[in-house]
Each structure stands twice: as C-alpha cells, then as structure tokens.
Amino acid sequence: MTPASSSSNHCLRSRRAALALALLLAGCGKTDPASYRIPKEKDAELPASMTRPAATAPTPAAAPGGPLAGTAVPPAGGPGLAWTAPAAWQPKPVGAMRKGSFTIPGDAGATADLSITTFPGAVGGELANINRWRGQVSLPPIAENDLAAAATRFTANGLPFTVVDLAGADPANPQRILGGMTPYQDAMWFFKLTGPDALVAQAKPAFLDFLKTVKPVTP
C-alpha cells in the first residue's frame, strides 16, 4: 500500500469515527417525554391594595329585631324607672347590660330569670321585638295584623305597657317567655321573664303585678 492510500484510508476512518461519535452523543442527549416535568409556576403577586388586612366593619346599629347578639347597642342612659319586686324574687348583680335582674325560684330547684334592660329609641318597634322573643322559644314570627291578638296592653303609672305570653314550641324542653315593654324618655324598656314553662306560667300574676309597680324615678 502506498503512503497516499494509507493516508486516505486513515482520514476516512477518522471521519466515520467522528460521525459515529456524534450520533452516539445525540442519542444519549434525548430526554424521555414521559419523565419531563413542567415546573410549578410562581403564584402571581397580588397588588398591595389587595394584600392589606380587611378593614374592620363598622358596628351596626340596632337590628330591626331589637338588640341582638353581635350588635353593640349601649344601654340607654338618662332618667330611669323604679319598681318593687315580690319578696320571693331574689335580686342578682345587674352587670353591664341589665338595669335589674332577679331569679324566680320554683319547685324542685327550678328557676326562672327576670331581666330588665333599656335601649335608645324603639329598637325595631313592638312587632320586631315580639318576633325576636318568639324566635327564642322556637315560635314562628307573626305579622302586623296578628299583633292585636298576640299582645295585651295596659297603662300603669302613666306608662303604656305591651305584654306577651309566649309558650315555647319545643316539647323536649318546654320554655316560656313573659315579655313586657314600655317606651320612656326616648328609650324602650324591656321586662322579660324566661324559664321553664310551668314555673313562668305560675309566676305570671306576680309578673303582671310587678309591671304595675314600675314608675318613673322621682327627682
């Protein structure tokens, strides 16, 4: 073999080797599509106006149904009312919301609770407050045209009272509310006796007599 032929053959083998190497590298560089993972996108950043804490909602005024949980209706101030409770009623601390508070004892350790509260304005009016009390003993609301039959009215010491007697609808836990309300000096006063059905029914005459002792505070 001549030197020229040897050189030509060597170049040919070198080119074949380079081509084979290139094909091998290309084959090793392929990625299996089934194992390819798309990176999770970064969450978009919210504008500064959307990342600030929400402003505290303003405190609502008295709801149409009267002073309810979640509202901030302050007790009424100004001139007050006085009353004389039956001797058997046990006075309790009044706390922040109550103007008066009593425990009414019954048989076998049963007790009922009398609360006296007052709030500015009409706090929803008679119908709304009666329906609020009805809801507390699982009774459905009544309409305006049912109000005359549902309530008793009388005047004592110059104060007009509206009174309701609400026997609860839950037979498993029979409760009763005797509720009285009267407007005085741009506020509404509420007198509510709550407890076991039989005990509250038994205390009804004393409750009505009690309301008739309520009168404006003498200066």
Residue pairs with C-beta under 8 A, 6 or more apart in sequence:
59 71
59 72
60 70
60 71
60 72
61 71
61 73
62 71
62 73
62 119
62 120
62 121
62 123
62 124
63 71
63 124
64 124
64 125
64 128
65 124
65 128
65 129
65 131
65 132
65 135
66 119
66 123
66 124
66 128
66 129
66 132
66 190
67 73
67 117
67 119
67 123
68 132
73 119
73 120
73 123
74 119
74 120
75 96
75 97
75 99
75 117
75 118
75 119
76 118
76 119
76 120
76 185
76 186
76 187
76 188
78 185
78 186
78 187
79 184
79 185
79 216
79 217
80 99
80 118
80 216
80 217
81 99
81 118
81 159
81 184
81 189
81 214
81 215
81 216
81 217
82 214
82 215
82 216
82 217
82 218
83 100
83 116
83 210
83 213
83 214
83 215
84 210
84 213
85 91
85 100
85 102
85 210
85 213
86 206
86 209
86 210
88 104
88 105
88 206
89 102
89 103
89 104
89 114
89 206
89 210
90 102
90 103
90 104
90 105
91 100
91 101
91 102
92 101
92 102
92 103
93 101
94 100
94 101
95 101
97 117
98 115
98 116
98 117
99 116
99 117
99 118
99 189
100 114
100 115
100 116
101 113
101 114
101 115
101 116
102 113
102 114
103 111
103 112
103 113
103 114
104 111
104 112
104 113
104 114
104 193
104 195
104 199
104 203
105 111
106 112
106 195
106 196
106 198
106 199
106 202
106 203
107 199
110 195
110 196
110 198
110 199
111 195
111 199
112 193
112 194
112 195
112 196
112 199
112 200
112 203
113 193
113 194
113 195
114 191
114 192
114 193
114 194
114 207
115 190
115 191
115 192
115 194
116 189
116 190
116 191
117 189
117 190
117 192
118 184
118 187
118 188
118 189
118 190
119 187
119 188
119 190
120 186
120 187
121 186
121 187
121 188
122 183
122 188
123 129
123 188
124 132
126 147
126 151
126 162
126 181
127 142
127 144
127 147
129 179
129 181
129 188
129 190
130 142
130 147
130 150
130 151
130 162
130 164
130 179
131 141
131 142
133 164
133 166
133 177
133 179
133 192
134 140
134 141
134 142
134 166
135 141
136 177
136 194
137 166
137 167
137 168
137 169
137 170
137 175
137 176
137 177
138 168
138 169
138 170
139 166
139 168
139 169
142 150
150 164
151 162
151 163
151 164
152 162
152 163
152 164
152 165
153 160
153 161
153 162
153 163
154 160
154 161
154 163
154 212
155 161
156 211
156 212
156 213
156 214
156 215
157 212
157 213
157 214
157 215
157 216
158 215
158 216
159 182
159 184
159 214
159 215
159 216
160 182
160 183
161 180
161 181
161 182
161 211
162 180
162 181
162 182
163 178
163 179
163 180
163 208
163 211
164 177
164 178
164 179
164 180
165 176
165 177
165 178
165 204
166 176
166 177
166 178
166 179
167 174
167 176
167 197
167 201
168 174
168 175
168 176
168 177
168 197
174 196
174 197
174 198
175 194
175 195
175 196
175 197
175 200
176 194
176 195
176 196
176 197
176 200
176 201
177 192
177 193
177 194
177 200
178 192
178 193
178 200
178 203
178 204
178 207
179 190
179 191
179 192
179 193
180 190
180 191
180 192
180 207
180 211
181 188
181 189
181 190
181 191
182 188
182 189
182 214
183 189
184 216
189 214
191 207
191 210
191 211
191 214
193 200
193 203
193 207
194 200
